[in-house]
Amino acid sequence: MNKTIFFCECDSIMDIDVGDSIIDGNLRWYKSYKCKKCGNAIEVDGIETKRLPENIRETITNKYGMRGLFLKDSDNLSKIIYIFKKEFEITLNKLNLININIKNQEELIKGTENEMKYIRNVLTKNGINNIEIKKIDM
């Protein structure tokens, strides 16, 4: 969980917690705010999403690091592209497939650890088993 400073309506500091998880096979995210002075509290949940909002992803990866989804070999590459388009609405220009080099293990896509696990789970359900998750430099 990552802590960030934010100001409440009463002009006091609020703590913000953000995180993501996989629950019942669905990717979820949350953001919760709590004012130290007036006790004002807000919780926002994103359920059954296929990708995290960019600001949530950035906050999580800044604290815990970035993960990449790597293709071990080029088998089923066209099927993987199809699944990314159909299931995640991710097009080729958002995937690292333009100059993919299987031998050098370049990532297909990157994000939080739970995002990569969720995507790997969907690919596995579709018969793609040549996927690996690794921590990558940001």
Phi and psi in radians as a Rosetta constraint file:
Dihedral C 1 N 2 CA 2 C 2 CIRCULARHARMONIC -1.852 0.35
Dihedral N 2 CA 2 C 2 N 3 CIRCULARHARMONIC 2.375 0.35
Dihedral C 2 N 3 CA 3 C 3 CIRCULARHARMONIC -1.798 0.35
Dihedral N 3 CA 3 C 3 N 4 CIRCULARHARMONIC 2.360 0.35
Dihedral C 3 N 4 CA 4 C 4 CIRCULARHARMONIC -2.369 0.35
Dihedral N 4 CA 4 C 4 N 5 CIRCULARHARMONIC 2.658 0.35
Dihedral C 4 N 5 CA 5 C 5 CIRCULARHARMONIC -1.641 0.35
Dihedral N 5 CA 5 C 5 N 6 CIRCULARHARMONIC 2.374 0.35
Dihedral C 5 N 6 CA 6 C 6 CIRCULARHARMONIC -2.531 0.35
Dihedral N 6 CA 6 C 6 N 7 CIRCULARHARMONIC 2.638 0.35
Dihedral C 6 N 7 CA 7 C 7 CIRCULARHARMONIC -1.774 0.35
Dihedral N 7 CA 7 C 7 N 8 CIRCULARHARMONIC 2.350 0.35
Dihedral C 7 N 8 CA 8 C 8 CIRCULARHARMONIC -1.361 0.35
Dihedral N 8 CA 8 C 8 N 9 CIRCULARHARMONIC 2.981 0.35
Dihedral C 8 N 9 CA 9 C 9 CIRCULARHARMONIC -1.074 0.35
Dihedral N 9 CA 9 C 9 N 10 CIRCULARHARMONIC -0.459 0.35
Dihedral C 9 N 10 CA 10 C 10 CIRCULARHARMONIC -1.494 0.35
Dihedral N 10 CA 10 C 10 N 11 CIRCULARHARMONIC 0.150 0.35
Dihedral C 10 N 11 CA 11 C 11 CIRCULARHARMONIC 1.215 0.35
Dihedral N 11 CA 11 C 11 N 12 CIRCULARHARMONIC 0.291 0.35
Dihedral C 11 N 12 CA 12 C 12 CIRCULARHARMONIC -1.718 0.35
Dihedral N 12 CA 12 C 12 N 13 CIRCULARHARMONIC 2.865 0.35
Dihedral C 12 N 13 CA 13 C 13 CIRCULARHARMONIC -1.275 0.35
Dihedral N 13 CA 13 C 13 N 14 CIRCULARHARMONIC 2.349 0.35
Dihedral C 13 N 14 CA 14 C 14 CIRCULARHARMONIC -1.969 0.35
Dihedral N 14 CA 14 C 14 N 15 CIRCULARHARMONIC 2.507 0.35
Dihedral C 14 N 15 CA 15 C 15 CIRCULARHARMONIC -1.564 0.35
Dihedral N 15 CA 15 C 15 N 16 CIRCULARHARMONIC 2.442 0.35
Dihedral C 15 N 16 CA 16 C 16 CIRCULARHARMONIC -2.102 0.35
Dihedral N 16 CA 16 C 16 N 17 CIRCULARHARMONIC 2.188 0.35
Dihedral C 16 N 17 CA 17 C 17 CIRCULARHARMONIC -1.894 0.35
Dihedral N 17 CA 17 C 17 N 18 CIRCULARHARMONIC 2.381 0.35
Dihedral C 17 N 18 CA 18 C 18 CIRCULARHARMONIC -2.274 0.35
Dihedral N 18 CA 18 C 18 N 19 CIRCULARHARMONIC 2.673 0.35
Dihedral C 18 N 19 CA 19 C 19 CIRCULARHARMONIC -2.944 0.35
Dihedral N 19 CA 19 C 19 N 20 CIRCULARHARMONIC 3.023 0.35
Dihedral C 19 N 20 CA 20 C 20 CIRCULARHARMONIC -2.452 0.35
Dihedral N 20 CA 20 C 20 N 21 CIRCULARHARMONIC 2.776 0.35
Dihedral C 20 N 21 CA 21 C 21 CIRCULARHARMONIC -2.765 0.35
Dihedral N 21 CA 21 C 21 N 22 CIRCULARHARMONIC 2.945 0.35
Dihedral C 21 N 22 CA 22 C 22 CIRCULARHARMONIC -2.028 0.35
Dihedral N 22 CA 22 C 22 N 23 CIRCULARHARMONIC 2.060 0.35
Dihedral C 22 N 23 CA 23 C 23 CIRCULARHARMONIC -2.202 0.35
Dihedral N 23 CA 23 C 23 N 24 CIRCULARHARMONIC 2.198 0.35
Dihedral C 23 N 24 CA 24 C 24 CIRCULARHARMONIC 0.913 0.35
Dihedral N 24 CA 24 C 24 N 25 CIRCULARHARMONIC 0.656 0.35
Dihedral C 24 N 25 CA 25 C 25 CIRCULARHARMONIC 1.396 0.35
Dihedral N 25 CA 25 C 25 N 26 CIRCULARHARMONIC 0.058 0.35
Dihedral C 25 N 26 CA 26 C 26 CIRCULARHARMONIC -1.919 0.35
Dihedral N 26 CA 26 C 26 N 27 CIRCULARHARMONIC 2.449 0.35
Dihedral C 26 N 27 CA 27 C 27 CIRCULARHARMONIC -1.384 0.35
Dihedral N 27 CA 27 C 27 N 28 CIRCULARHARMONIC 2.289 0.35
Dihedral C 27 N 28 CA 28 C 28 CIRCULARHARMONIC -2.342 0.35
Dihedral N 28 CA 28 C 28 N 29 CIRCULARHARMONIC 2.708 0.35
Dihedral C 28 N 29 CA 29 C 29 CIRCULARHARMONIC -2.401 0.35
Dihedral N 29 CA 29 C 29 N 30 CIRCULARHARMONIC 2.805 0.35
Dihedral C 29 N 30 CA 30 C 30 CIRCULARHARMONIC -2.551 0.35
Dihedral N 30 CA 30 C 30 N 31 CIRCULARHARMONIC 2.753 0.35
Dihedral C 30 N 31 CA 31 C 31 CIRCULARHARMONIC -2.476 0.35
Dihedral N 31 CA 31 C 31 N 32 CIRCULARHARMONIC 2.150 0.35
Dihedral C 31 N 32 CA 32 C 32 CIRCULARHARMONIC -2.212 0.35
Dihedral N 32 CA 32 C 32 N 33 CIRCULARHARMONIC 2.411 0.35
Dihedral C 32 N 33 CA 33 C 33 CIRCULARHARMONIC -2.035 0.35
Dihedral N 33 CA 33 C 33 N 34 CIRCULARHARMONIC 2.467 0.35
Dihedral C 33 N 34 CA 34 C 34 CIRCULARHARMONIC -2.529 0.35
Dihedral N 34 CA 34 C 34 N 35 CIRCULARHARMONIC 2.156 0.35
Dihedral C 34 N 35 CA 35 C 35 CIRCULARHARMONIC -1.455 0.35
Dihedral N 35 CA 35 C 35 N 36 CIRCULARHARMONIC 2.313 0.35
Dihedral C 35 N 36 CA 36 C 36 CIRCULARHARMONIC -1.291 0.35
Dihedral N 36 CA 36 C 36 N 37 CIRCULARHARMONIC -0.435 0.35
Dihedral C 36 N 37 CA 37 C 37 CIRCULARHARMONIC -1.635 0.35
Dihedral N 37 CA 37 C 37 N 38 CIRCULARHARMONIC -0.998 0.35
Dihedral C 37 N 38 CA 38 C 38 CIRCULARHARMONIC -1.694 0.35
Dihedral N 38 CA 38 C 38 N 39 CIRCULARHARMONIC -0.171 0.35
Dihedral C 38 N 39 CA 39 C 39 CIRCULARHARMONIC 1.447 0.35
Dihedral N 39 CA 39 C 39 N 40 CIRCULARHARMONIC 0.041 0.35
Dihedral C 39 N 40 CA 40 C 40 CIRCULARHARMONIC -0.966 0.35
Dihedral N 40 CA 40 C 40 N 41 CIRCULARHARMONIC 2.289 0.35
Dihedral C 40 N 41 CA 41 C 41 CIRCULARHARMONIC -2.360 0.35
Dihedral N 41 CA 41 C 41 N 42 CIRCULARHARMONIC 2.444 0.35
Dihedral C 41 N 42 CA 42 C 42 CIRCULARHARMONIC -2.396 0.35
Dihedral N 42 CA 42 C 42 N 43 CIRCULARHARMONIC 2.410 0.35
Dihedral C 42 N 43 CA 43 C 43 CIRCULARHARMONIC -2.242 0.35
Dihedral N 43 CA 43 C 43 N 44 CIRCULARHARMONIC 2.337 0.35
Dihedral C 43 N 44 CA 44 C 44 CIRCULARHARMONIC -2.154 0.35
Dihedral N 44 CA 44 C 44 N 45 CIRCULARHARMONIC 2.236 0.35
Dihedral C 44 N 45 CA 45 C 45 CIRCULARHARMONIC -2.111 0.35
Dihedral N 45 CA 45 C 45 N 46 CIRCULARHARMONIC 2.400 0.35
Dihedral C 45 N 46 CA 46 C 46 CIRCULARHARMONIC -1.930 0.35
Dihedral N 46 CA 46 C 46 N 47 CIRCULARHARMONIC 2.059 0.35
Dihedral C 46 N 47 CA 47 C 47 CIRCULARHARMONIC -2.019 0.35
Dihedral N 47 CA 47 C 47 N 48 CIRCULARHARMONIC 2.647 0.35
Dihedral C 47 N 48 CA 48 C 48 CIRCULARHARMONIC 0.866 0.35
Dihedral N 48 CA 48 C 48 N 49 CIRCULARHARMONIC 0.810 0.35
Dihedral C 48 N 49 CA 49 C 49 CIRCULARHARMONIC -1.684 0.35
Dihedral N 49 CA 49 C 49 N 50 CIRCULARHARMONIC 2.763 0.35
Dihedral C 49 N 50 CA 50 C 50 CIRCULARHARMONIC -1.782 0.35
Dihedral N 50 CA 50 C 50 N 51 CIRCULARHARMONIC -0.333 0.35
Dihedral C 50 N 51 CA 51 C 51 CIRCULARHARMONIC -2.559 0.35
Dihedral N 51 CA 51 C 51 N 52 CIRCULARHARMONIC 2.631 0.35
Dihedral C 51 N 52 CA 52 C 52 CIRCULARHARMONIC -1.392 0.35
Dihedral N 52 CA 52 C 52 N 53 CIRCULARHARMONIC 2.658 0.35
Dihedral C 52 N 53 CA 53 C 53 CIRCULARHARMONIC -1.047 0.35
Dihedral N 53 CA 53 C 53 N 54 CIRCULARHARMONIC 2.532 0.35
Dihedral C 53 N 54 CA 54 C 54 CIRCULARHARMONIC -0.987 0.35
Dihedral N 54 CA 54 C 54 N 55 CIRCULARHARMONIC -0.719 0.35
Dihedral C 54 N 55 CA 55 C 55 CIRCULARHARMONIC -1.194 0.35
Dihedral N 55 CA 55 C 55 N 56 CIRCULARHARMONIC -0.573 0.35
Dihedral C 55 N 56 CA 56 C 56 CIRCULARHARMONIC -1.203 0.35
Dihedral N 56 CA 56 C 56 N 57 CIRCULARHARMONIC -0.832 0.35
Dihedral C 56 N 57 CA 57 C 57 CIRCULARHARMONIC -0.999 0.35
Dihedral N 57 CA 57 C 57 N 58 CIRCULARHARMONIC -0.814 0.35
Dihedral C 57 N 58 CA 58 C 58 CIRCULARHARMONIC -1.087 0.35
Dihedral N 58 CA 58 C 58 N 59 CIRCULARHARMONIC -0.747 0.35
Dihedral C 58 N 59 CA 59 C 59 CIRCULARHARMONIC -1.108 0.35
Dihedral N 59 CA 59 C 59 N 60 CIRCULARHARMONIC -0.784 0.35
Dihedral C 59 N 60 CA 60 C 60 CIRCULARHARMONIC -1.159 0.35
Dihedral N 60 CA 60 C 60 N 61 CIRCULARHARMONIC -0.804 0.35
Dihedral C 60 N 61 CA 61 C 61 CIRCULARHARMONIC -1.223 0.35
Dihedral N 61 CA 61 C 61 N 62 CIRCULARHARMONIC -0.491 0.35
Dihedral C 61 N 62 CA 62 C 62 CIRCULARHARMONIC -1.105 0.35
Dihedral N 62 CA 62 C 62 N 63 CIRCULARHARMONIC -0.599 0.35
Dihedral C 62 N 63 CA 63 C 63 CIRCULARHARMONIC -1.535 0.35
Dihedral N 63 CA 63 C 63 N 64 CIRCULARHARMONIC -0.778 0.35
Dihedral C 63 N 64 CA 64 C 64 CIRCULARHARMONIC -1.824 0.35
Dihedral N 64 CA 64 C 64 N 65 CIRCULARHARMONIC -0.121 0.35
Dihedral C 64 N 65 CA 65 C 65 CIRCULARHARMONIC 1.640 0.35
Dihedral N 65 CA 65 C 65 N 66 CIRCULARHARMONIC 2.816 0.35
Dihedral C 65 N 66 CA 66 C 66 CIRCULARHARMONIC -1.620 0.35
Dihedral N 66 CA 66 C 66 N 67 CIRCULARHARMONIC 2.506 0.35
Dihedral C 66 N 67 CA 67 C 67 CIRCULARHARMONIC -2.040 0.35
Dihedral N 67 CA 67 C 67 N 68 CIRCULARHARMONIC 2.598 0.35
Dihedral C 67 N 68 CA 68 C 68 CIRCULARHARMONIC -2.129 0.35
Dihedral N 68 CA 68 C 68 N 69 CIRCULARHARMONIC 2.605 0.35
Dihedral C 68 N 69 CA 69 C 69 CIRCULARHARMONIC -1.742 0.35
Dihedral N 69 CA 69 C 69 N 70 CIRCULARHARMONIC 2.079 0.35
Dihedral C 69 N 70 CA 70 C 70 CIRCULARHARMONIC -1.967 0.35
Dihedral N 70 CA 70 C 70 N 71 CIRCULARHARMONIC 2.460 0.35
Dihedral C 70 N 71 CA 71 C 71 CIRCULARHARMONIC -1.639 0.35
Dihedral N 71 CA 71 C 71 N 72 CIRCULARHARMONIC 2.127 0.35
Dihedral C 71 N 72 CA 72 C 72 CIRCULARHARMONIC -1.290 0.35
Dihedral N 72 CA 72 C 72 N 73 CIRCULARHARMONIC -0.548 0.35
Dihedral C 72 N 73 CA 73 C 73 CIRCULARHARMONIC -2.636 0.35
Dihedral N 73 CA 73 C 73 N 74 CIRCULARHARMONIC 2.958 0.35
Dihedral C 73 N 74 CA 74 C 74 CIRCULARHARMONIC -1.515 0.35
Dihedral N 74 CA 74 C 74 N 75 CIRCULARHARMONIC 0.087 0.35
Dihedral C 74 N 75 CA 75 C 75 CIRCULARHARMONIC -1.041 0.35
Dihedral N 75 CA 75 C 75 N 76 CIRCULARHARMONIC 2.457 0.35
Dihedral C 75 N 76 CA 76 C 76 CIRCULARHARMONIC 1.134 0.35
Dihedral N 76 CA 76 C 76 N 77 CIRCULARHARMONIC 0.358 0.35
Dihedral C 76 N 77 CA 77 C 77 CIRCULARHARMONIC -1.018 0.35
Dihedral N 77 CA 77 C 77 N 78 CIRCULARHARMONIC -0.754 0.35
Dihedral C 77 N 78 CA 78 C 78 CIRCULARHARMONIC -1.150 0.35
Dihedral N 78 CA 78 C 78 N 79 CIRCULARHARMONIC -0.618 0.35
Dihedral C 78 N 79 CA 79 C 79 CIRCULARHARMONIC -1.165 0.35
Dihedral N 79 CA 79 C 79 N 80 CIRCULARHARMONIC -0.691 0.35
Dihedral C 79 N 80 CA 80 C 80 CIRCULARHARMONIC -1.092 0.35
Dihedral N 80 CA 80 C 80 N 81 CIRCULARHARMONIC -0.777 0.35
Dihedral C 80 N 81 CA 81 C 81 CIRCULARHARMONIC -1.044 0.35
Dihedral N 81 CA 81 C 81 N 82 CIRCULARHARMONIC -0.766 0.35
Dihedral C 81 N 82 CA 82 C 82 CIRCULARHARMONIC -1.048 0.35
Dihedral N 82 CA 82 C 82 N 83 CIRCULARHARMONIC -0.804 0.35
Dihedral C 82 N 83 CA 83 C 83 CIRCULARHARMONIC -1.120 0.35
Dihedral N 83 CA 83 C 83 N 84 CIRCULARHARMONIC -0.752 0.35
Dihedral C 83 N 84 CA 84 C 84 CIRCULARHARMONIC -1.046 0.35
Dihedral N 84 CA 84 C 84 N 85 CIRCULARHARMONIC -0.731 0.35
Dihedral C 84 N 85 CA 85 C 85 CIRCULARHARMONIC -1.175 0.35
Dihedral N 85 CA 85 C 85 N 86 CIRCULARHARMONIC -0.829 0.35
Dihedral C 85 N 86 CA 86 C 86 CIRCULARHARMONIC -1.273 0.35
Dihedral N 86 CA 86 C 86 N 87 CIRCULARHARMONIC -0.893 0.35
Dihedral C 86 N 87 CA 87 C 87 CIRCULARHARMONIC -1.423 0.35
Dihedral N 87 CA 87 C 87 N 88 CIRCULARHARMONIC -0.616 0.35
Dihedral C 87 N 88 CA 88 C 88 CIRCULARHARMONIC -2.031 0.35
Dihedral N 88 CA 88 C 88 N 89 CIRCULARHARMONIC -0.059 0.35
Dihedral C 88 N 89 CA 89 C 89 CIRCULARHARMONIC 0.950 0.35
Dihedral N 89 CA 89 C 89 N 90 CIRCULARHARMONIC 0.626 0.35
Dihedral C 89 N 90 CA 90 C 90 CIRCULARHARMONIC -1.793 0.35
Dihedral N 90 CA 90 C 90 N 91 CIRCULARHARMONIC 2.119 0.35
Dihedral C 90 N 91 CA 91 C 91 CIRCULARHARMONIC -1.592 0.35
Dihedral N 91 CA 91 C 91 N 92 CIRCULARHARMONIC 2.972 0.35
Dihedral C 91 N 92 CA 92 C 92 CIRCULARHARMONIC -0.985 0.35
Dihedral N 92 CA 92 C 92 N 93 CIRCULARHARMONIC -0.644 0.35
Dihedral C 92 N 93 CA 93 C 93 CIRCULARHARMONIC -1.217 0.35
Dihedral N 93 CA 93 C 93 N 94 CIRCULARHARMONIC -0.282 0.35
Dihedral C 93 N 94 CA 94 C 94 CIRCULARHARMONIC -1.655 0.35
Dihedral N 94 CA 94 C 94 N 95 CIRCULARHARMONIC -0.240 0.35
Dihedral C 94 N 95 CA 95 C 95 CIRCULARHARMONIC -1.635 0.35
Dihedral N 95 CA 95 C 95 N 96 CIRCULARHARMONIC 2.701 0.35
Dihedral C 95 N 96 CA 96 C 96 CIRCULARHARMONIC -1.567 0.35
Dihedral N 96 CA 96 C 96 N 97 CIRCULARHARMONIC 1.024 0.35
Dihedral C 96 N 97 CA 97 C 97 CIRCULARHARMONIC -1.903 0.35
Dihedral N 97 CA 97 C 97 N 98 CIRCULARHARMONIC -0.123 0.35
Dihedral C 97 N 98 CA 98 C 98 CIRCULARHARMONIC -1.064 0.35
Dihedral N 98 CA 98 C 98 N 99 CIRCULARHARMONIC -0.894 0.35
Dihedral C 98 N 99 CA 99 C 99 CIRCULARHARMONIC -2.074 0.35
Dihedral N 99 CA 99 C 99 N 100 CIRCULARHARMONIC 0.629 0.35
Dihedral C 99 N 100 CA 100 C 100 CIRCULARHARMONIC -1.068 0.35
Dihedral N 100 CA 100 C 100 N 101 CIRCULARHARMONIC 2.360 0.35
Dihedral C 100 N 101 CA 101 C 101 CIRCULARHARMONIC -2.198 0.35
Dihedral N 101 CA 101 C 101 N 102 CIRCULARHARMONIC 1.711 0.35
Dihedral C 101 N 102 CA 102 C 102 CIRCULARHARMONIC -1.026 0.35
Dihedral N 102 CA 102 C 102 N 103 CIRCULARHARMONIC -0.681 0.35
Dihedral C 102 N 103 CA 103 C 103 CIRCULARHARMONIC -1.069 0.35
Dihedral N 103 CA 103 C 103 N 104 CIRCULARHARMONIC -0.645 0.35
Dihedral C 103 N 104 CA 104 C 104 CIRCULARHARMONIC -1.598 0.35
Dihedral N 104 CA 104 C 104 N 105 CIRCULARHARMONIC 0.106 0.35
Dihedral C 104 N 105 CA 105 C 105 CIRCULARHARMONIC 0.953 0.35
Dihedral N 105 CA 105 C 105 N 106 CIRCULARHARMONIC 1.029 0.35
Dihedral C 105 N 106 CA 106 C 106 CIRCULARHARMONIC -1.479 0.35
Dihedral N 106 CA 106 C 106 N 107 CIRCULARHARMONIC 2.530 0.35
Dihedral C 106 N 107 CA 107 C 107 CIRCULARHARMONIC -1.294 0.35
Dihedral N 107 CA 107 C 107 N 108 CIRCULARHARMONIC 2.566 0.35
Dihedral C 107 N 108 CA 108 C 108 CIRCULARHARMONIC -1.344 0.35
Dihedral N 108 CA 108 C 108 N 109 CIRCULARHARMONIC -0.750 0.35
Dihedral C 108 N 109 CA 109 C 109 CIRCULARHARMONIC -2.728 0.35
Dihedral N 109 CA 109 C 109 N 110 CIRCULARHARMONIC 2.758 0.35
Dihedral C 109 N 110 CA 110 C 110 CIRCULARHARMONIC -2.349 0.35
Dihedral N 110 CA 110 C 110 N 111 CIRCULARHARMONIC 2.781 0.35
Dihedral C 110 N 111 CA 111 C 111 CIRCULARHARMONIC 3.028 0.35
Dihedral N 111 CA 111 C 111 N 112 CIRCULARHARMONIC -2.648 0.35
Dihedral C 111 N 112 CA 112 C 112 CIRCULARHARMONIC -1.351 0.35
Dihedral N 112 CA 112 C 112 N 113 CIRCULARHARMONIC 2.872 0.35
Dihedral C 112 N 113 CA 113 C 113 CIRCULARHARMONIC -1.042 0.35
Dihedral N 113 CA 113 C 113 N 114 CIRCULARHARMONIC -0.757 0.35
Dihedral C 113 N 114 CA 114 C 114 CIRCULARHARMONIC -1.186 0.35
Dihedral N 114 CA 114 C 114 N 115 CIRCULARHARMONIC -0.608 0.35
Dihedral C 114 N 115 CA 115 C 115 CIRCULARHARMONIC -1.046 0.35
Dihedral N 115 CA 115 C 115 N 116 CIRCULARHARMONIC -0.802 0.35
Dihedral C 115 N 116 CA 116 C 116 CIRCULARHARMONIC -1.162 0.35
Dihedral N 116 CA 116 C 116 N 117 CIRCULARHARMONIC -0.657 0.35
Dihedral C 116 N 117 CA 117 C 117 CIRCULARHARMONIC -1.125 0.35
Dihedral N 117 CA 117 C 117 N 118 CIRCULARHARMONIC -0.726 0.35
Dihedral C 117 N 118 CA 118 C 118 CIRCULARHARMONIC -1.091 0.35
Dihedral N 118 CA 118 C 118 N 119 CIRCULARHARMONIC -0.826 0.35
Dihedral C 118 N 119 CA 119 C 119 CIRCULARHARMONIC -1.122 0.35
Dihedral N 119 CA 119 C 119 N 120 CIRCULARHARMONIC -0.751 0.35
Dihedral C 119 N 120 CA 120 C 120 CIRCULARHARMONIC -1.044 0.35
Dihedral N 120 CA 120 C 120 N 121 CIRCULARHARMONIC -0.729 0.35
Dihedral C 120 N 121 CA 121 C 121 CIRCULARHARMONIC -1.051 0.35
Dihedral N 121 CA 121 C 121 N 122 CIRCULARHARMONIC -0.739 0.35
Dihedral C 121 N 122 CA 122 C 122 CIRCULARHARMONIC -1.139 0.35
Dihedral N 122 CA 122 C 122 N 123 CIRCULARHARMONIC -0.750 0.35
Dihedral C 122 N 123 CA 123 C 123 CIRCULARHARMONIC -1.109 0.35
Dihedral N 123 CA 123 C 123 N 124 CIRCULARHARMONIC -0.732 0.35
Dihedral C 123 N 124 CA 124 C 124 CIRCULARHARMONIC -1.077 0.35
Dihedral N 124 CA 124 C 124 N 125 CIRCULARHARMONIC -0.732 0.35
Dihedral C 124 N 125 CA 125 C 125 CIRCULARHARMONIC -1.079 0.35
Dihedral N 125 CA 125 C 125 N 126 CIRCULARHARMONIC -0.426 0.35
Dihedral C 125 N 126 CA 126 C 126 CIRCULARHARMONIC -1.703 0.35
Dihedral N 126 CA 126 C 126 N 127 CIRCULARHARMONIC 0.271 0.35
Dihedral C 126 N 127 CA 127 C 127 CIRCULARHARMONIC 1.521 0.35
Dihedral N 127 CA 127 C 127 N 128 CIRCULARHARMONIC 0.167 0.35
Dihedral C 127 N 128 CA 128 C 128 CIRCULARHARMONIC -1.721 0.35
Dihedral N 128 CA 128 C 128 N 129 CIRCULARHARMONIC 1.960 0.35
Dihedral C 128 N 129 CA 129 C 129 CIRCULARHARMONIC -2.033 0.35
Dihedral N 129 CA 129 C 129 N 130 CIRCULARHARMONIC 0.038 0.35
Dihedral C 129 N 130 CA 130 C 130 CIRCULARHARMONIC -1.691 0.35
Dihedral N 130 CA 130 C 130 N 131 CIRCULARHARMONIC 0.744 0.35
Dihedral C 130 N 131 CA 131 C 131 CIRCULARHARMONIC -2.037 0.35
Dihedral N 131 CA 131 C 131 N 132 CIRCULARHARMONIC 2.469 0.35
Dihedral C 131 N 132 CA 132 C 132 CIRCULARHARMONIC -2.366 0.35
Dihedral N 132 CA 132 C 132 N 133 CIRCULARHARMONIC 2.531 0.35
Dihedral C 132 N 133 CA 133 C 133 CIRCULARHARMONIC -1.861 0.35
Dihedral N 133 CA 133 C 133 N 134 CIRCULARHARMONIC 2.291 0.35
Dihedral C 133 N 134 CA 134 C 134 CIRCULARHARMONIC -2.399 0.35
Dihedral N 134 CA 134 C 134 N 135 CIRCULARHARMONIC 2.617 0.35
Dihedral C 134 N 135 CA 135 C 135 CIRCULARHARMONIC -1.272 0.35
Dihedral N 135 CA 135 C 135 N 136 CIRCULARHARMONIC 2.391 0.35
Dihedral C 135 N 136 CA 136 C 136 CIRCULARHARMONIC -2.209 0.35
Dihedral N 136 CA 136 C 136 N 137 CIRCULARHARMONIC 2.783 0.35
Dihedral C 136 N 137 CA 137 C 137 CIRCULARHARMONIC -1.291 0.35
Dihedral N 137 CA 137 C 137 N 138 CIRCULARHARMONIC 2.534 0.35
